[in-house]
């Protein structure tokens, strides 16, 4: 449960995305038969949290999308909530040394400091509002996608929502809607793509034992970045002075790769393709090198990262 109040200024921004949900749906990169027609019932709020409990405390989400049941979502719509002051707190908790430690160049670190908060908030809002709310199930699937994909459903769904946000972030429509400044959109997109790749590396600090990621959001972030590294030239692993970096070398290829992967992830969900979902998650989203994790742990200790 959450005790909160609505942030009216931030809510107007997130609701503008909801009002344009059909526009985004019509331009999804997946097969037209999986695009939702007549998108309705998408409600959205941005809130400032006072206190949380249960599944929201003491470890808080940054966004919520309900319901989880795909049948209710398809028939009646969905509800999105963005936890505005939580995202702000995350941003403020990052010490300046973090950007220097995990950015390949000073320019990357500068972009992160200047645009990271805006790009992260916008991406999260699109993840919740048009990511989770989009797409339809194949008519031939005789069960819900949850039942078909079983233990891989949540990872696939979080991957899909992230990819929707990453795919539309460069679109001029966002500037037309007043969600970001048009003259800085290219820098904002690069900053978010770089942050996404960086996070897939730094998040290993949370897995202190073993060599497998269990949490679905963490799996989905690693899946996207590792897939891009294996199948495109968008992201490269580089090393300097014994330190590992995930470097975005081509923003356009990153965007193209996101579109290709998103199309396949939607197909997997729509068709309930358990075999393909399992292969995608297990190949790219679960396993990692313990030595890399140990390196990351030592580096976050040096920069005092919470």
Number of C-alpha atoms within 10 A of each C-alpha: 10 15 11 14 12 16 17 13 10 17 17 14 18 26 19 15 22 27 16 15 22 18 13 17 23 14 11 21 19 20 12 13 13 22 21 19 14 9 20 17 16 20 16 25 24 25 22 20 17 10 13 16 12 10 11 13 12 10 10 17 14 19 20 19 18 16 16 12 12 19 15 12 19 18 10 13 18 25 19 25 21 29 24 21 16 17 20 16 10 12 16 11 11 15 13 13 14 17 21 17 16 23 21 20 12 11 12 20 22 15 20 23 15 13 18 21 18 18 24 19 21 22 22 23 29 26 25 29 30 24 26 26 29 27 25 20 24 18 11 9 13 12 14 18 23 18 12 21 22 14 14 19 22 18 24 24 22 20 29 27 26 24 28 26 21 26 21 21 25 19 14 13 16 18 16 11 13 11 16 18 14 15 9 11 19 14 17 25 23 25 27 23 25 24 25 20 24 20 17 19 21 20 16 23 19 12 16 11 11 11 16 16 20 13 12 21 18 20 24 27 24 27 24 25 27 21 20 23 21 12 12 16 15 22 25 19 12 11 12 8 5 6 13 17 19 25 23 25 14 15 19 12 16 22 20 15 22 26 20 14 20 24 19 18 23 26 21 25 26 21 22 25 16 20 12 16 24 19 12 21 23 15 13 21 27 19 17 16 11 16 10 16 22 15 16 21 19 11 18 17 11 12 16 11 15 9
